[in-house]
Amino acid sequence: MATKPDSQHILPAVVLSTHNTGLAVIRALGKNGVPVIAVYYENHDMGYVSKYVKHKVAAPHPEQAQEEFIKLLIGLSTEHGRCVVFPCDDGTLAAVGNNLQALSAHHLVACPDWDVVRAAIDKPYTYQLAESLGIPLPKTAIPKDQQEAEAYSKNAYFPCLVKPRQSHIYFEKFRKKMVKAFDADMLMEAYH
């Protein structure tokens, strides 16, 4: 029978973003006796009020105020010592991935290098990686400007999906990840 590790030897966990994924991470860690520090930047998140959270910290937006966000994370080491940092959404993953070296001097960080993060978050890199590995993907156009988008819209197969390059940023503004276009006019409206 497995036993829980001695609580004196468990590093605290810093969970970044406490929405759906963050809440699941908080619960999993908390149920196993890991002290959890919840760092949230959206007031509608629910994980930071979980019974498993020992400390909750309101943070600036990780992409809109990345430097302040990283300083806050580094500052947590002063009060809580070395922690294990878990980015739990694309915004925190991007900020942490971009600052991995600075954060790693103070914490253990559950995040790969920026090149790996970028391949997962930034769609042109994701598609390029999939293609290089022989993984099938839908026909994809990545217009550089309005003129290219208009040219594509004249020959596109409809319906099609118009997705932003980084869906988490688009989602924050429009509360959806993509638009289904049924014709060229809808495609261009979504592009704009």
C-alpha positions as MATLAB code, in Angstrom:
seq = 'MATKPDSQHILPAVVLSTHNTGLAVIRALGKNGVPVIAVYYENHDMGYVSKYVKHKVAAPHPEQAQEEFIKLLIGLSTEHGRCVVFPCDDGTLAAVGNNLQALSAHHLVACPDWDVVRAAIDKPYTYQLAESLGIPLPKTAIPKDQQEAEAYSKNAYFPCLVKPRQSHIYFEKFRKKMVKAFDADMLMEAYH';
ca = [
       0.000    0.000    0.000;
       1.400    3.392   -1.025;
       1.875    5.954    1.693;
       1.817    9.707    1.386;
       5.228   11.361    1.620;
       6.231   13.122    4.828;
       4.718   16.627    4.659;
       8.009   18.169    5.825;
       9.610   17.065    2.529;
       6.876   18.229    0.170;
       7.507   21.424   -1.765;
       4.499   23.722   -2.017;
       2.798   23.830   -5.409;
       2.080   27.125   -7.122;
      -0.892   26.625   -9.457;
      -1.141   29.345  -12.087;
      -4.683   30.055  -13.288;
      -7.397   28.465  -11.244;
     -10.157   27.890  -13.778;
     -11.111   24.361  -14.929;
      -7.656   22.858  -15.424;
      -6.191   24.718  -12.468;
      -9.002   23.549  -10.211;
      -8.366   19.931  -11.236;
      -4.641   20.334  -10.484;
      -5.422   21.969   -7.125;
      -7.722   19.107   -6.139;
      -5.281   16.401   -7.234;
      -2.377   17.974   -5.352;
      -4.434   18.893   -2.285;
      -5.903   15.384   -1.928;
      -2.325   14.094   -1.804;
      -1.253   16.447    0.955;
       0.608   18.975   -1.193;
       0.255   22.549    0.111;
      -1.214   24.640   -2.735;
      -0.691   28.315   -3.490;
      -3.309   29.418   -6.027;
      -2.283   32.290   -8.299;
      -5.247   33.673  -10.224;
      -5.690   36.621  -12.558;
      -9.379   36.231  -13.424;
     -11.950   36.909  -10.714;
     -14.372   34.426  -12.317;
     -11.943   31.558  -11.659;
     -13.217   29.229   -8.987;
     -10.197   27.155   -7.977;
      -8.629   29.753   -5.720;
     -11.497   29.276   -3.232;
     -10.995   25.498   -3.077;
     -10.639   23.957    0.374;
      -7.243   22.612   -0.770;
      -5.746   26.082   -1.274;
      -3.473   27.183    1.589;
      -2.733   30.640    0.101;
      -4.381   32.545   -2.717;
      -2.652   35.311   -4.632;
      -4.274   37.741   -7.067;
      -1.851   38.377   -9.925;
      -1.600   40.728  -12.874;
      -2.509   39.257  -16.260;
       0.396   37.018  -17.344;
       0.505   38.341  -20.910;
      -0.665   41.925  -20.469;
       1.730   42.511  -17.552;
       4.234   39.679  -18.016;
       7.145   41.339  -16.197;
       5.034   42.029  -13.078;
       3.559   38.517  -13.218;
       7.034   36.927  -13.278;
       8.255   39.209  -10.466;
       5.288   38.102   -8.358;
       6.164   34.431   -8.953;
       9.815   34.989   -8.080;
       8.709   36.898   -4.979;
       6.720   33.897   -3.760;
      10.029   32.142   -3.074;
      10.800   34.703   -0.365;
       7.716   33.773    1.651;
       7.236   30.106    0.691;
      10.703   28.952   -0.354;
      11.301   26.870   -3.459;
       7.988   25.706   -4.948;
       6.870   23.623   -7.907;
       5.170   25.893  -10.449;
       2.315   24.529  -12.596;
       1.066   26.775  -15.436;
      -2.525   25.662  -16.110;
      -3.644   27.739  -19.090;
      -2.131   29.102  -22.290;
      -1.554   32.596  -20.893;
       0.435   31.390  -17.896;
       2.193   28.757  -20.008;
       3.361   31.427  -22.466;
       4.579   33.760  -19.693;
       6.372   30.973  -17.814;
       7.831   29.462  -21.003;
       9.228   32.862  -21.977;
      10.828   33.292  -18.548;
      11.812   29.745  -17.701;
      15.441   30.493  -16.882;
      14.623   33.331  -14.449;
      11.911   31.294  -12.711;
      14.030   28.139  -12.530;
      16.548   29.978  -10.361;
      13.835   30.201   -7.654;
      11.407   27.339   -8.304;
      11.028   23.954   -9.937;
       8.974   24.718  -13.034;
       6.690   22.183  -14.722;
       7.112   23.715  -18.159;
       9.240   22.914  -21.201;
      11.475   25.359  -23.055;
       9.852   28.187  -25.033;
      10.372   26.439  -28.390;
       8.224   23.522  -27.215;
       5.599   25.820  -25.663;
       5.418   27.943  -28.821;
       4.867   24.831  -30.955;
       1.842   23.975  -28.805;
       0.349   27.472  -28.485;
       1.098   29.318  -31.738;
      -0.891   27.630  -34.526;
       1.532   28.077  -37.466;
       4.230   26.299  -35.435;
       1.757   23.598  -34.365;
       0.741   22.937  -37.976;
       4.367   22.955  -39.126;
       5.302   20.410  -36.452;
       2.337   18.160  -37.278;
       3.179   18.286  -40.969;
       6.858   17.464  -40.331;
       5.759   14.395  -38.307;
       3.335   13.215  -40.980;
       0.286   13.881  -38.809;
      -2.792   14.622  -40.940;
      -4.343   18.040  -40.447;
      -7.111   20.005  -42.132;
      -6.199   22.178  -45.103;
      -4.974   25.345  -43.476;
      -4.339   28.832  -44.817;
      -2.496   31.428  -42.805;
      -2.985   34.757  -44.584;
      -0.371   37.407  -43.910;
      -2.767   40.277  -44.651;
      -6.268   41.179  -45.795;
      -5.376   40.743  -49.469;
      -4.268   37.135  -48.911;
      -7.392   36.449  -46.852;
      -9.612   37.799  -49.638;
      -7.783   35.691  -52.255;
      -8.227   32.586  -50.112;
     -11.907   33.311  -49.481;
     -12.646   33.136  -53.228;
     -11.550   29.491  -53.467;
     -12.199   28.211  -49.953;
     -14.322   25.158  -49.229;
     -17.294   26.102  -47.072;
     -18.156   25.808  -44.316;
     -14.735   26.478  -42.851;
     -13.383   27.494  -39.483;
     -11.639   30.810  -38.928;
      -9.290   30.461  -35.980;
      -6.921   33.009  -34.500;
      -3.224   32.336  -34.301;
      -3.343   32.206  -30.497;
      -6.849   31.197  -29.502;
      -6.477   31.930  -25.785;
      -5.955   35.660  -26.495;
      -8.925   35.743  -28.888;
     -11.061   33.842  -26.370;
     -10.390   36.416  -23.650;
     -11.849   39.136  -25.861;
     -14.667   37.340  -27.718;
     -15.436   34.368  -25.381;
     -15.126   31.889  -28.264;
     -12.185   30.129  -29.893;
     -13.213   30.236  -33.542;
     -15.918   31.222  -36.026;
     -17.659   28.955  -38.516;
     -17.916   30.706  -41.893;
     -20.460   29.536  -44.463;
     -19.373   31.843  -47.289;
     -16.671   34.318  -48.344;
     -18.421   37.281  -46.681;
     -18.611   35.481  -43.341;
     -14.974   34.430  -43.671;
     -13.852   38.019  -44.223;
     -16.061   39.306  -41.403;
     -14.453   36.764  -39.074;
     -10.999   37.710  -40.350;
     -11.621   41.370  -39.487;
];
